[in-house]
Amino acid sequence: MPWLVASLLVATVGLPAAQGLALVPAAATIGYAHPLSGNSSATVNLTDAPAFTPSSLSANPNATLSVELVNQGAYNHTFTLSPVPGLVLSPSLSPSQLYSFFAKNGSLANVSVAPGGTAWANVTFNASVSGDSFEFVSVVPYQFQSGMRGFVNMTASGPGVLLMDNTTDAYRFVPAVLSANGTHYPLVVDVQVTNQGSLSHTFTVSPLSNYTLSPANFTDTFQTNAPLVDQAINSGAGTTAWANFTVRAPGVYQYVCTVPGHFANGMDGFLYVGVSPPPPTQAPSTAIVETWVLIGSAGLLGVGILVAVIASYTGRFSSGRSGDGGHH
Ligand SMILES: [Cu+2]
């Protein structure tokens, strides 16, 4: 499972402690972790031309590409994937030089397919390879040299961290605790915010980590320190907007609704980035939950709170490449 890759883990726990959430069903207060499903598959024919058909594949960072390899020829072929992003192997490399390259650098996949046979290569790409390409070749002598090569092109826009939050006319975010993790910073975070009520709201993230805003000071604070994102959520139940922003460092970032009066009524929450959320606290009493349901917001109980996946663009920074394919 790609999401088990260490660098891609997302914290899964988290309940608001004292966020005035007595009216919110307990289950809806948890930001559950859940990876984007960016996995993909493709079938590649290996022929005696010799060639890969197709020779160009695309795949998503932070996801697994499964390649079905079908040998349509009468000779052995291999699907050997270079681990070096952006590198184009010179066709003038001799068979022994090609072997030396893979002996030195290893490979992301190295599958030999007998004539008439079928095999699979499953490759999980790190989140940091957004926009990169990786060359695959057949290392059977003189096949690469005769043109048996291709490329896996990574989609340029990584999925980022995907969270979902909902705004309600009870002046609440549900959940009011979100968590995400990444080993590389800056970390790109996407939060899908859905309006469960009828009023307009905003999803506005403080740029100050480990700092608690108050309804009295947040306006001044945001004038001095621009929010990481100030996403309007238009009126109308079901309206959805994406808040896309970048978090520079781990920490706890408060988010609020800036519509006058909403924050003062309790409309705020906390995003834990690379920091463990507080342990679960006692859930609201059943009676309160039932009351909540009865007043007409049963739909909230079905709110699947998705959270998270991953991605950071960082590998690209450390590898010195310019930032192609920026975040949407
Ligand atoms: Cu609001």
py3Dmol code that shows the C-alpha trace and the ligand (Angstrom):
import py3Dmol

protein = """\
ATOM      1  CA  MET A   1       0.000   0.000   0.000  1.00  0.00           C
ATOM      2  CA  PRO A   2       1.553   3.226  -1.110  1.00  0.00           C
ATOM      3  CA  TRP A   3       0.261   5.158   1.800  1.00  0.00           C
ATOM      4  CA  LEU A   4       2.333   3.025   4.108  1.00  0.00           C
ATOM      5  CA  VAL A   5       5.437   4.551   2.713  1.00  0.00           C
ATOM      6  CA  ALA A   6       6.953   6.208   5.667  1.00  0.00           C
ATOM      7  CA  SER A   7       7.158   9.647   4.254  1.00  0.00           C
ATOM      8  CA  LEU A   8       3.554   9.601   3.273  1.00  0.00           C
ATOM      9  CA  LEU A   9       1.853   8.782   6.494  1.00  0.00           C
ATOM     10  CA  VAL A  10      -0.931  10.866   7.760  1.00  0.00           C
ATOM     11  CA  ALA A  11      -1.940  11.038  11.327  1.00  0.00           C
ATOM     12  CA  THR A  12      -5.301   9.528  11.945  1.00  0.00           C
ATOM     13  CA  VAL A  13      -6.224  10.517  15.408  1.00  0.00           C
ATOM     14  CA  GLY A  14      -7.680  13.652  16.716  1.00  0.00           C
ATOM     15  CA  LEU A  15     -10.601  15.011  18.562  1.00  0.00           C
ATOM     16  CA  PRO A  16     -11.196  18.563  19.534  1.00  0.00           C
ATOM     17  CA  ALA A  17     -10.630  19.119  23.172  1.00  0.00           C
ATOM     18  CA  ALA A  18     -12.492  22.186  24.221  1.00  0.00           C
ATOM     19  CA  GLN A  19     -13.674  23.751  21.038  1.00  0.00           C
ATOM     20  CA  GLY A  20     -17.258  24.239  22.104  1.00  0.00           C
ATOM     21  CA  LEU A  21     -18.367  21.293  20.058  1.00  0.00           C
ATOM     22  CA  ALA A  22     -21.034  19.985  22.375  1.00  0.00           C
ATOM     23  CA  LEU A  23     -23.594  20.123  19.605  1.00  0.00           C
ATOM     24  CA  VAL A  24     -21.499  18.272  17.112  1.00  0.00           C
ATOM     25  CA  PRO A  25     -21.746  14.504  16.872  1.00  0.00           C
ATOM     26  CA  ALA A  26     -18.587  12.899  18.129  1.00  0.00           C
ATOM     27  CA  ALA A  27     -17.942  10.923  15.003  1.00  0.00           C
ATOM     28  CA  ALA A  28     -17.906  14.048  12.910  1.00  0.00           C
ATOM     29  CA  THR A  29     -15.256  15.724  14.986  1.00  0.00           C
ATOM     30  CA  ILE A  30     -12.474  13.428  13.876  1.00  0.00           C
ATOM     31  CA  GLY A  31     -10.344  14.126  10.884  1.00  0.00           C
ATOM     32  CA  TYR A  32      -9.770  10.685   9.503  1.00  0.00           C
ATOM     33  CA  ALA A  33      -6.722  10.022   7.423  1.00  0.00           C
ATOM     34  CA  HIS A  34      -7.236   8.652   3.986  1.00  0.00           C
ATOM     35  CA  PRO A  35      -4.986   8.683   0.943  1.00  0.00           C
ATOM     36  CA  LEU A  36      -5.866   9.922  -2.469  1.00  0.00           C
ATOM     37  CA  SER A  37      -6.425   7.075  -4.855  1.00  0.00           C
ATOM     38  CA  GLY A  38      -3.862   8.015  -7.428  1.00  0.00           C
ATOM     39  CA  ASN A  39      -2.964   4.459  -8.336  1.00  0.00           C
ATOM     40  CA  SER A  40      -3.003   3.556 -11.987  1.00  0.00           C
ATOM     41  CA  SER A  41      -2.274   0.689 -14.310  1.00  0.00           C
ATOM     42  CA  ALA A  42      -1.187   0.189 -17.860  1.00  0.00           C
ATOM     43  CA  THR A  43      -0.413  -2.598 -20.288  1.00  0.00           C
ATOM     44  CA  VAL A  44       2.819  -2.507 -22.225  1.00  0.00           C
ATOM     45  CA  ASN A  45       3.640  -4.889 -25.050  1.00  0.00           C
ATOM     46  CA  LEU A  46       7.221  -5.969 -25.485  1.00  0.00           C
ATOM     47  CA  THR A  47       8.051  -6.731 -29.072  1.00  0.00           C
ATOM     48  CA  ASP A  48      10.990  -7.934 -31.057  1.00  0.00           C
ATOM     49  CA  ALA A  49      11.181  -4.677 -33.031  1.00  0.00           C
ATOM     50  CA  PRO A  50      12.536  -4.319 -30.332  1.00  0.00           C
ATOM     51  CA  ALA A  51      10.213  -1.862 -28.665  1.00  0.00           C
ATOM     52  CA  PHE A  52       7.842  -1.093 -25.851  1.00  0.00           C
ATOM     53  CA  THR A  53       4.310  -0.338 -27.009  1.00  0.00           C
ATOM     54  CA  PRO A  54       3.323   2.117 -25.735  1.00  0.00           C
ATOM     55  CA  SER A  55       6.630   3.646 -24.802  1.00  0.00           C
ATOM     56  CA  SER A  56       5.181   6.521 -22.830  1.00  0.00           C
ATOM     57  CA  LEU A  57       3.335   6.003 -19.561  1.00  0.00           C
ATOM     58  CA  SER A  58       2.006   8.421 -17.038  1.00  0.00           C
ATOM     59  CA  ALA A  59       1.711   7.915 -13.306  1.00  0.00           C
ATOM     60  CA  ASN A  60       0.932   9.882 -10.199  1.00  0.00           C
ATOM     61  CA  PRO A  61       3.355  10.732  -7.461  1.00  0.00           C
ATOM     62  CA  ASN A  62       2.517   9.234  -4.102  1.00  0.00           C
ATOM     63  CA  ALA A  63       0.854   6.324  -5.814  1.00  0.00           C
ATOM     64  CA  THR A  64       1.496   2.949  -7.375  1.00  0.00           C
ATOM     65  CA  LEU A  65       1.737   2.276 -11.078  1.00  0.00           C
ATOM     66  CA  SER A  66       1.022  -1.323 -12.041  1.00  0.00           C
ATOM     67  CA  VAL A  67       2.335  -2.272 -15.435  1.00  0.00           C
ATOM     68  CA  GLU A  68       1.234  -5.439 -17.157  1.00  0.00           C
ATOM     69  CA  LEU A  69       4.076  -6.580 -19.378  1.00  0.00           C
ATOM     70  CA  VAL A  70       3.141  -8.751 -22.325  1.00  0.00           C
ATOM     71  CA  ASN A  71       5.943 -10.263 -24.349  1.00  0.00           C
ATOM     72  CA  GLN A  72       4.636 -10.558 -27.883  1.00  0.00           C
ATOM     73  CA  GLY A  73       7.940 -11.590 -29.320  1.00  0.00           C
ATOM     74  CA  ALA A  74      10.143 -14.631 -29.610  1.00  0.00           C
ATOM     75  CA  TYR A  75      12.942 -13.250 -27.434  1.00  0.00           C
ATOM     76  CA  ASN A  76      13.372 -12.344 -23.814  1.00  0.00           C
ATOM     77  CA  HIS A  77      12.854  -8.733 -22.916  1.00  0.00           C
ATOM     78  CA  THR A  78      13.116  -6.846 -19.670  1.00  0.00           C
ATOM     79  CA  PHE A  79      11.289  -3.884 -18.225  1.00  0.00           C
ATOM     80  CA  THR A  80      14.004  -2.152 -16.251  1.00  0.00           C
ATOM     81  CA  LEU A  81      13.118   1.217 -14.794  1.00  0.00           C
ATOM     82  CA  SER A  82      15.793   3.754 -13.968  1.00  0.00           C
ATOM     83  CA  PRO A  83      15.598   5.269 -10.498  1.00  0.00           C
ATOM     84  CA  VAL A  84      17.153   8.542 -11.602  1.00  0.00           C
ATOM     85  CA  PRO A  85      14.517  11.204 -12.249  1.00  0.00           C
ATOM     86  CA  GLY A  86      14.945  13.221 -15.402  1.00  0.00           C
ATOM     87  CA  LEU A  87      17.826  11.149 -16.695  1.00  0.00           C
ATOM     88  CA  VAL A  88      17.855  10.116 -20.346  1.00  0.00           C
ATOM     89  CA  LEU A  89      20.235   7.253 -20.929  1.00  0.00           C
ATOM     90  CA  SER A  90      22.501   7.686 -23.914  1.00  0.00           C
ATOM     91  CA  PRO A  91      21.795   5.241 -26.731  1.00  0.00           C
ATOM     92  CA  SER A  92      25.530   4.996 -27.193  1.00  0.00           C
ATOM     93  CA  LEU A  93      25.906   3.124 -23.923  1.00  0.00           C
ATOM     94  CA  SER A  94      27.192  -0.371 -24.545  1.00  0.00           C
ATOM     95  CA  PRO A  95      25.349  -3.330 -23.018  1.00  0.00           C
ATOM     96  CA  SER A  96      27.980  -3.598 -20.319  1.00  0.00           C
ATOM     97  CA  GLN A  97      27.817   0.125 -19.599  1.00  0.00           C
ATOM     98  CA  LEU A  98      24.049  -0.178 -19.260  1.00  0.00           C
ATOM     99  CA  TYR A  99      24.478  -3.048 -16.826  1.00  0.00           C
ATOM    100  CA  SER A 100      26.982  -0.976 -14.902  1.00  0.00           C
ATOM    101  CA  PHE A 101      24.535   1.883 -14.661  1.00  0.00           C
ATOM    102  CA  PHE A 102      21.866  -0.303 -13.070  1.00  0.00           C
ATOM    103  CA  ALA A 103      24.405  -2.098 -10.908  1.00  0.00           C
ATOM    104  CA  LYS A 104      25.432   1.239  -9.504  1.00  0.00           C
ATOM    105  CA  ASN A 105      22.060   2.965  -9.236  1.00  0.00           C
ATOM    106  CA  GLY A 106      19.665   0.101  -8.785  1.00  0.00           C
ATOM    107  CA  SER A 107      16.261   0.164 -10.438  1.00  0.00           C
ATOM    108  CA  LEU A 108      12.666   0.927  -9.564  1.00  0.00           C
ATOM    109  CA  ALA A 109      11.645  -2.243 -11.366  1.00  0.00           C
ATOM    110  CA  ASN A 110      13.516  -4.980 -13.176  1.00  0.00           C
ATOM    111  CA  VAL A 111      11.278  -7.646 -14.617  1.00  0.00           C
ATOM    112  CA  SER A 112      12.274 -10.185 -17.238  1.00  0.00           C
ATOM    113  CA  VAL A 113       9.519 -11.511 -19.463  1.00  0.00           C
ATOM    114  CA  ALA A 114       9.904 -14.720 -21.432  1.00  0.00           C
ATOM    115  CA  PRO A 115       8.579 -15.034 -24.995  1.00  0.00           C
ATOM    116  CA  GLY A 116       4.813 -15.238 -24.908  1.00  0.00           C
ATOM    117  CA  GLY A 117       4.801 -14.525 -21.207  1.00  0.00           C
ATOM    118  CA  THR A 118       3.142 -11.925 -19.052  1.00  0.00           C
ATOM    119  CA  ALA A 119       4.467 -10.323 -15.899  1.00  0.00           C
ATOM    120  CA  TRP A 120       3.670  -7.357 -13.719  1.00  0.00           C
ATOM    121  CA  ALA A 121       5.826  -4.538 -12.497  1.00  0.00           C
ATOM    122  CA  ASN A 122       4.418  -2.569  -9.588  1.00  0.00           C
ATOM    123  CA  VAL A 123       6.178   0.665  -8.811  1.00  0.00           C
ATOM    124  CA  THR A 124       5.361   3.044  -6.005  1.00  0.00           C
ATOM    125  CA  PHE A 125       6.521   6.573  -6.572  1.00  0.00           C
ATOM    126  CA  ASN A 126       7.370   8.981  -3.842  1.00  0.00           C
ATOM    127  CA  ALA A 127       5.364  12.149  -3.522  1.00  0.00           C
ATOM    128  CA  SER A 128       8.421  14.232  -4.246  1.00  0.00           C
ATOM    129  CA  VAL A 129       8.782  13.128  -7.872  1.00  0.00           C
ATOM    130  CA  SER A 130       5.953  15.236  -9.201  1.00  0.00           C
ATOM    131  CA  GLY A 131       6.722  16.299 -12.762  1.00  0.00           C
ATOM    132  CA  ASP A 132       9.683  14.004 -13.160  1.00  0.00           C
ATOM    133  CA  SER A 133      10.183  11.299 -15.734  1.00  0.00           C
ATOM    134  CA  PHE A 134      11.883   7.932 -15.424  1.00  0.00           C
ATOM    135  CA  GLU A 135      13.272   5.946 -18.297  1.00  0.00           C
ATOM    136  CA  PHE A 136      12.662   2.254 -18.766  1.00  0.00           C
ATOM    137  CA  VAL A 137      14.702   0.030 -21.020  1.00  0.00           C
ATOM    138  CA  SER A 138      15.290  -3.573 -21.896  1.00  0.00           C
ATOM    139  CA  VAL A 139      18.712  -4.596 -20.693  1.00  0.00           C
ATOM    140  CA  VAL A 140      18.896  -7.610 -22.954  1.00  0.00           C
ATOM    141  CA  PRO A 141      22.025  -6.803 -24.984  1.00  0.00           C
ATOM    142  CA  TYR A 142      21.441  -4.474 -27.915  1.00  0.00           C
ATOM    143  CA  GLN A 143      17.701  -4.087 -27.388  1.00  0.00           C
ATOM    144  CA  PHE A 144      18.031  -0.710 -25.648  1.00  0.00           C
ATOM    145  CA  GLN A 145      20.632   0.274 -28.192  1.00  0.00           C
ATOM    146  CA  SER A 146      18.142  -0.588 -30.925  1.00  0.00           C
ATOM    147  CA  GLY A 147      15.466   1.617 -29.457  1.00  0.00           C
ATOM    148  CA  MET A 148      13.744  -0.450 -26.772  1.00  0.00           C
ATOM    149  CA  ARG A 149      13.161   2.315 -24.303  1.00  0.00           C
ATOM    150  CA  GLY A 150      10.357   4.412 -22.905  1.00  0.00           C
ATOM    151  CA  PHE A 151       9.440   6.827 -20.145  1.00  0.00           C
ATOM    152  CA  VAL A 152       7.162   7.008 -17.173  1.00  0.00           C
ATOM    153  CA  ASN A 153       6.091  10.616 -16.872  1.00  0.00           C
ATOM    154  CA  MET A 154       4.866  11.691 -13.489  1.00  0.00           C
ATOM    155  CA  THR A 155       1.914  14.014 -13.398  1.00  0.00           C
ATOM    156  CA  ALA A 156       3.144  17.472 -12.670  1.00  0.00           C
ATOM    157  CA  SER A 157       0.751  18.408  -9.934  1.00  0.00           C
ATOM    158  CA  GLY A 158       1.058  16.335  -6.836  1.00  0.00           C
ATOM    159  CA  PRO A 159      -2.082  15.630  -4.906  1.00  0.00           C
ATOM    160  CA  GLY A 160      -0.999  17.499  -1.851  1.00  0.00           C
ATOM    161  CA  VAL A 161      -2.650  16.846   1.409  1.00  0.00           C
ATOM    162  CA  LEU A 162      -6.318  16.442   0.985  1.00  0.00           C
ATOM    163  CA  LEU A 163      -8.612  17.228   3.833  1.00  0.00           C
ATOM    164  CA  MET A 164     -12.267  17.828   4.043  1.00  0.00           C
ATOM    165  CA  ASP A 165     -14.085  20.125   6.346  1.00  0.00           C
ATOM    166  CA  ASN A 166     -17.617  21.338   6.511  1.00  0.00           C
ATOM    167  CA  THR A 167     -19.094  24.575   7.602  1.00  0.00           C
ATOM    168  CA  THR A 168     -22.439  24.732   9.342  1.00  0.00           C
ATOM    169  CA  ASP A 169     -24.859  27.393  10.357  1.00  0.00           C
ATOM    170  CA  ALA A 170     -24.356  26.285  13.926  1.00  0.00           C
ATOM    171  CA  TYR A 171     -21.089  28.202  13.467  1.00  0.00           C
ATOM    172  CA  ARG A 172     -18.969  25.119  13.512  1.00  0.00           C
ATOM    173  CA  PHE A 173     -16.376  23.427  11.390  1.00  0.00           C
ATOM    174  CA  VAL A 174     -16.911  19.701  11.270  1.00  0.00           C
ATOM    175  CA  PRO A 175     -14.467  18.379  12.112  1.00  0.00           C
ATOM    176  CA  ALA A 176     -12.738  21.085  14.054  1.00  0.00           C
ATOM    177  CA  VAL A 177      -9.536  19.109  14.179  1.00  0.00           C
ATOM    178  CA  LEU A 178      -7.657  18.104  11.077  1.00  0.00           C
ATOM    179  CA  SER A 179      -4.320  16.446  10.964  1.00  0.00           C
ATOM    180  CA  ALA A 180      -1.813  15.745   8.288  1.00  0.00           C
ATOM    181  CA  ASN A 181       1.757  14.753   8.209  1.00  0.00           C
ATOM    182  CA  GLY A 182       4.683  14.884   5.913  1.00  0.00           C
ATOM    183  CA  THR A 183       8.377  14.524   6.165  1.00  0.00           C
ATOM    184  CA  HIS A 184       9.115  17.216   3.658  1.00  0.00           C
ATOM    185  CA  TYR A 185       8.375  20.898   3.982  1.00  0.00           C
ATOM    186  CA  PRO A 186       6.965  23.108   2.673  1.00  0.00           C
ATOM    187  CA  LEU A 187       3.946  20.870   2.600  1.00  0.00           C
ATOM    188  CA  VAL A 188       1.143  21.562   0.170  1.00  0.00           C
ATOM    189  CA  VAL A 189      -2.244  21.174   1.759  1.00  0.00           C
ATOM    190  CA  ASP A 190      -5.611  21.046   0.035  1.00  0.00           C
ATOM    191  CA  VAL A 191      -8.736  21.223   2.104  1.00  0.00           C
ATOM    192  CA  GLN A 192     -12.101  20.614   0.562  1.00  0.00           C
ATOM    193  CA  VAL A 193     -14.662  22.647   2.425  1.00  0.00           C
ATOM    194  CA  THR A 194     -18.341  21.952   1.954  1.00  0.00           C
ATOM    195  CA  ASN A 195     -21.105  24.199   3.136  1.00  0.00           C
ATOM    196  CA  GLN A 196     -23.591  22.187   5.136  1.00  0.00           C
ATOM    197  CA  GLY A 197     -25.610  25.226   6.038  1.00  0.00           C
ATOM    198  CA  SER A 198     -27.075  28.117   4.126  1.00  0.00           C
ATOM    199  CA  LEU A 199     -24.922  31.042   5.213  1.00  0.00           C
ATOM    200  CA  SER A 200     -21.661  32.144   3.659  1.00  0.00           C
ATOM    201  CA  HIS A 201     -18.513  31.206   5.511  1.00  0.00           C
ATOM    202  CA  THR A 202     -14.784  31.314   5.067  1.00  0.00           C
ATOM    203  CA  PHE A 203     -12.031  28.830   5.737  1.00  0.00           C
ATOM    204  CA  THR A 204      -9.165  31.041   6.806  1.00  0.00           C
ATOM    205  CA  VAL A 205      -5.920  29.577   8.074  1.00  0.00           C
ATOM    206  CA  SER A 206      -3.667  31.489  10.410  1.00  0.00           C
ATOM    207  CA  PRO A 207      -0.040  31.774   9.329  1.00  0.00           C
ATOM    208  CA  LEU A 208       1.062  31.668  12.955  1.00  0.00           C
ATOM    209  CA  SER A 209       1.836  28.203  14.250  1.00  0.00           C
ATOM    210  CA  ASN A 210       1.095  27.274  17.828  1.00  0.00           C
ATOM    211  CA  TYR A 211      -0.757  30.508  18.319  1.00  0.00           C
ATOM    212  CA  THR A 212      -4.383  30.802  19.361  1.00  0.00           C
ATOM    213  CA  LEU A 213      -6.332  33.664  17.864  1.00  0.00           C
ATOM    214  CA  SER A 214      -9.187  35.316  19.650  1.00  0.00           C
ATOM    215  CA  PRO A 215     -12.353  36.770  18.140  1.00  0.00           C
ATOM    216  CA  ALA A 216     -11.125  40.136  19.357  1.00  0.00           C
ATOM    217  CA  ASN A 217      -7.709  40.099  17.740  1.00  0.00           C
ATOM    218  CA  PHE A 218      -7.887  37.939  14.643  1.00  0.00           C
ATOM    219  CA  THR A 219      -8.709  40.779  12.263  1.00  0.00           C
ATOM    220  CA  ASP A 220      -5.705  42.790  13.358  1.00  0.00           C
ATOM    221  CA  THR A 221      -3.550  39.707  13.353  1.00  0.00           C
ATOM    222  CA  PHE A 222      -4.462  38.878   9.763  1.00  0.00           C
ATOM    223  CA  GLN A 223      -3.715  42.429   8.675  1.00  0.00           C
ATOM    224  CA  THR A 224      -0.195  42.057   9.965  1.00  0.00           C
ATOM    225  CA  ASN A 225       0.217  38.395   9.099  1.00  0.00           C
ATOM    226  CA  ALA A 226      -1.622  37.384   5.964  1.00  0.00           C
ATOM    227  CA  PRO A 227      -3.524  34.124   6.312  1.00  0.00           C
ATOM    228  CA  LEU A 228      -2.103  31.061   4.597  1.00  0.00           C
ATOM    229  CA  VAL A 229      -5.406  30.949   2.774  1.00  0.00           C
ATOM    230  CA  ASP A 230      -8.660  32.873   3.006  1.00  0.00           C
ATOM    231  CA  GLN A 231     -11.151  30.781   1.103  1.00  0.00           C
ATOM    232  CA  ALA A 232     -14.734  31.959   0.804  1.00  0.00           C
ATOM    233  CA  ILE A 233     -17.410  29.294   1.001  1.00  0.00           C
ATOM    234  CA  ASN A 234     -20.411  30.707  -0.776  1.00  0.00           C
ATOM    235  CA  SER A 235     -23.885  30.464   0.613  1.00  0.00           C
ATOM    236  CA  GLY A 236     -25.981  27.466  -0.174  1.00  0.00           C
ATOM    237  CA  ALA A 237     -25.887  23.988   1.238  1.00  0.00           C
ATOM    238  CA  GLY A 238     -23.632  21.719  -0.746  1.00  0.00           C
ATOM    239  CA  THR A 239     -21.415  24.478  -2.030  1.00  0.00           C
ATOM    240  CA  THR A 240     -17.850  23.248  -2.081  1.00  0.00           C
ATOM    241  CA  ALA A 241     -14.599  25.108  -2.371  1.00  0.00           C
ATOM    242  CA  TRP A 242     -11.002  24.068  -2.201  1.00  0.00           C
ATOM    243  CA  ALA A 243      -8.567  25.822   0.073  1.00  0.00           C
ATOM    244  CA  ASN A 244      -5.103  25.273  -1.307  1.00  0.00           C
ATOM    245  CA  PHE A 245      -2.159  26.469   0.685  1.00  0.00           C
ATOM    246  CA  THR A 246       1.392  25.739   1.715  1.00  0.00           C
ATOM    247  CA  VAL A 247       2.574  25.085   5.239  1.00  0.00           C
ATOM    248  CA  ARG A 248       6.206  25.969   5.762  1.00  0.00           C
ATOM    249  CA  ALA A 249       6.887  24.012   8.910  1.00  0.00           C
ATOM    250  CA  PRO A 250       5.243  21.572  11.296  1.00  0.00           C
ATOM    251  CA  GLY A 251       2.961  23.089  13.884  1.00  0.00           C
ATOM    252  CA  VAL A 252      -0.609  23.692  14.919  1.00  0.00           C
ATOM    253  CA  TYR A 253      -2.449  26.152  12.699  1.00  0.00           C
ATOM    254  CA  GLN A 254      -5.764  27.580  13.715  1.00  0.00           C
ATOM    255  CA  TYR A 255      -8.456  28.116  11.123  1.00  0.00           C
ATOM    256  CA  VAL A 256     -11.437  30.362  11.578  1.00  0.00           C
ATOM    257  CA  CYS A 257     -14.445  31.702   9.741  1.00  0.00           C
ATOM    258  CA  THR A 258     -13.961  35.429   9.280  1.00  0.00           C
ATOM    259  CA  VAL A 259     -17.605  36.257   8.674  1.00  0.00           C
ATOM    260  CA  PRO A 260     -18.450  38.699  11.484  1.00  0.00           C
ATOM    261  CA  GLY A 261     -19.714  36.928  14.540  1.00  0.00           C
ATOM    262  CA  HIS A 262     -18.977  33.403  13.408  1.00  0.00           C
ATOM    263  CA  PHE A 263     -15.640  32.929  15.127  1.00  0.00           C
ATOM    264  CA  ALA A 264     -17.042  34.537  18.264  1.00  0.00           C
ATOM    265  CA  ASN A 265     -19.748  31.892  18.202  1.00  0.00           C
ATOM    266  CA  GLY A 266     -17.225  29.098  18.045  1.00  0.00           C
ATOM    267  CA  MET A 267     -16.417  28.734  14.389  1.00  0.00           C
ATOM    268  CA  ASP A 268     -12.780  27.762  14.471  1.00  0.00           C
ATOM    269  CA  GLY A 269     -10.647  24.673  14.380  1.00  0.00           C
ATOM    270  CA  PHE A 270      -7.068  23.474  14.409  1.00  0.00           C
ATOM    271  CA  LEU A 271      -4.943  21.847  11.750  1.00  0.00           C
ATOM    272  CA  TYR A 272      -2.168  19.702  13.172  1.00  0.00           C
ATOM    273  CA  VAL A 273       0.673  19.428  10.711  1.00  0.00           C
ATOM    274  CA  GLY A 274       3.398  17.028  11.681  1.00  0.00           C
ATOM    275  CA  VAL A 275       2.207  17.297  15.252  1.00  0.00           C
ATOM    276  CA  SER A 276       0.062  14.787  17.080  1.00  0.00           C
ATOM    277  CA  PRO A 277      -3.451  16.053  17.741  1.00  0.00           C
ATOM    278  CA  PRO A 278      -4.673  15.971  21.326  1.00  0.00           C
ATOM    279  CA  PRO A 279      -5.940  12.632  22.588  1.00  0.00           C
ATOM    280  CA  PRO A 280      -9.647  11.954  22.317  1.00  0.00           C
ATOM    281  CA  THR A 281     -11.747  13.462  25.025  1.00  0.00           C
ATOM    282  CA  GLN A 282     -15.110  12.399  26.308  1.00  0.00           C
ATOM    283  CA  ALA A 283     -17.657  12.366  23.538  1.00  0.00           C
ATOM    284  CA  PRO A 284     -20.785  14.473  23.781  1.00  0.00           C
ATOM    285  CA  SER A 285     -23.603  12.723  25.574  1.00  0.00           C
ATOM    286  CA  THR A 286     -26.032  10.701  23.546  1.00  0.00           C
ATOM    287  CA  ALA A 287     -28.803  13.027  24.540  1.00  0.00           C
ATOM    288  CA  ILE A 288     -27.034  15.971  23.047  1.00  0.00           C
ATOM    289  CA  VAL A 289     -26.279  14.100  19.872  1.00  0.00           C
ATOM    290  CA  GLU A 290     -29.883  13.058  19.524  1.00  0.00           C
ATOM    291  CA  THR A 291     -30.995  16.609  20.023  1.00  0.00           C
ATOM    292  CA  TRP A 292     -28.650  17.639  17.302  1.00  0.00           C
ATOM    293  CA  VAL A 293     -30.071  15.063  14.971  1.00  0.00           C
ATOM    294  CA  LEU A 294     -33.582  16.095  15.786  1.00  0.00           C
ATOM    295  CA  ILE A 295     -32.946  19.673  14.927  1.00  0.00           C
ATOM    296  CA  GLY A 296     -32.379  18.600  11.435  1.00  0.00           C
ATOM    297  CA  SER A 297     -28.760  18.010  10.817  1.00  0.00           C
ATOM    298  CA  ALA A 298     -28.766  14.283  10.629  1.00  0.00           C
ATOM    299  CA  GLY A 299     -26.862  14.604   7.440  1.00  0.00           C
ATOM    300  CA  LEU A 300     -23.829  15.530   9.399  1.00  0.00           C
ATOM    301  CA  LEU A 301     -23.687  12.046  10.805  1.00  0.00           C
ATOM    302  CA  GLY A 302     -23.024  10.783   7.352  1.00  0.00           C
ATOM    303  CA  VAL A 303     -20.299  13.183   6.688  1.00  0.00           C
ATOM    304  CA  GLY A 304     -17.325  11.119   5.856  1.00  0.00           C
ATOM    305  CA  ILE A 305     -14.438  13.007   6.971  1.00  0.00           C
ATOM    306  CA  LEU A 306     -11.712  12.295   4.694  1.00  0.00           C
ATOM    307  CA  VAL A 307      -8.375  13.285   5.359  1.00  0.00           C
ATOM    308  CA  ALA A 308      -5.288  13.243   3.984  1.00  0.00           C
ATOM    309  CA  VAL A 309      -2.646  12.207   1.835  1.00  0.00           C
ATOM    310  CA  ILE A 310       0.326  13.568   1.138  1.00  0.00           C
ATOM    311  CA  ALA A 311       2.644  15.367  -0.756  1.00  0.00           C
ATOM    312  CA  SER A 312       5.274  17.732  -0.613  1.00  0.00           C
ATOM    313  CA  TYR A 313       7.145  19.194  -3.350  1.00  0.00           C
ATOM    314  CA  THR A 314      10.257  19.114  -1.547  1.00  0.00           C
ATOM    315  CA  GLY A 315      12.190  16.513  -3.263  1.00  0.00           C
ATOM    316  CA  ARG A 316      12.225  18.894  -6.094  1.00  0.00           C
ATOM    317  CA  PHE A 317      13.761  21.620  -4.045  1.00  0.00           C
ATOM    318  CA  SER A 318      16.481  19.430  -2.725  1.00  0.00           C
ATOM    319  CA  SER A 319      17.311  18.115  -6.132  1.00  0.00           C
ATOM    320  CA  GLY A 320      17.820  21.602  -7.329  1.00  0.00           C
ATOM    321  CA  ARG A 321      15.317  21.429 -10.088  1.00  0.00           C
ATOM    322  CA  SER A 322      13.163  24.357 -10.879  1.00  0.00           C
ATOM    323  CA  GLY A 323       9.591  24.042  -9.901  1.00  0.00           C
ATOM    324  CA  ASP A 324       7.704  22.800 -12.814  1.00  0.00           C
ATOM    325  CA  GLY A 325       4.105  21.939 -12.556  1.00  0.00           C
ATOM    326  CA  GLY A 326       3.165  23.973  -9.577  1.00  0.00           C
ATOM    327  CA  HIS A 327       0.331  23.281  -7.345  1.00  0.00           C
ATOM    328  CA  HIS A 328      -3.026  24.126  -8.704  1.00  0.00           C
TER     329      HIS A 328
END
"""
ligand_1 = """\
1
CU
Cu -18.937 31.222 9.140
"""
view = py3Dmol.view(width=600, height=400)
view.addModel(protein, "pdb")
view.setStyle({"model": 0}, {"cartoon": {"style": "trace"}})
view.addModel(ligand_1, "xyz")
view.setStyle({"model": 1}, {"stick": {}})
view.zoomTo()
view.show()
